Amino acid sequence: MSSVLSFRNLSLLTGLLALTALPALAQPTPALSLASSEADGTHLVGPDGRPVYAMLTKGSGGDDEDPLASCGASCLQDWPLLVTEGEPSFGEGIEAALVDTKPWRGVNVLTYADQPLFQFHRDILGEAPEGQGIFSYGGWWALVRPDGSLVRSSTMPEHGDTDEMIEG
């Protein structure tokens, strides 16, 4: 009889663990909103309030690949994509016409002004963006402005040597 009870307890425990794992699998639709920093001005942030970036791969130093092709497994650990299951939501100041999704490897990647959106694993809510102007994984990383242009930083090549989307 005790082995039956143990089996039932194990089954119940397994079922409860499976139910608690479901919310982790079904992530909420990302919400884009705006934040501002003294150094970088107004830029997009993701659902957790951390900055959102685009990857510039064309021009000086870039690998000339599409950002989704350029950013492999190691890159995606450092720069996770914003993905959604359904219509993305967004806050005041976000231009609805610039928000979209792009199917990629079985997920819907959130895009803004046709740029796939990433976050930097070192960014901490409430602190200055850490990823702005970094060159890694075949491209430059730039914060995204509400108009879809990208924030230029002093670490990036001169204007005209990178994608035309960068604004000074």
Secondary structure, DSSP 8 states (H G I E B T S, - for coil): -HHHHHHHHHHHHHHHHHHHHHHHHS----EEEEEEETTTEEEEE-TTS-B-EEEE-SBTT---S-HHHH--HHHHHHS-B-EESSS-EE-TT--GGGEEEEEETTEEEEEETTEE-B--TT--TTS--SSTT-EETTEEEEEB-TTS-EE--TTS--TTSB-TTEE-
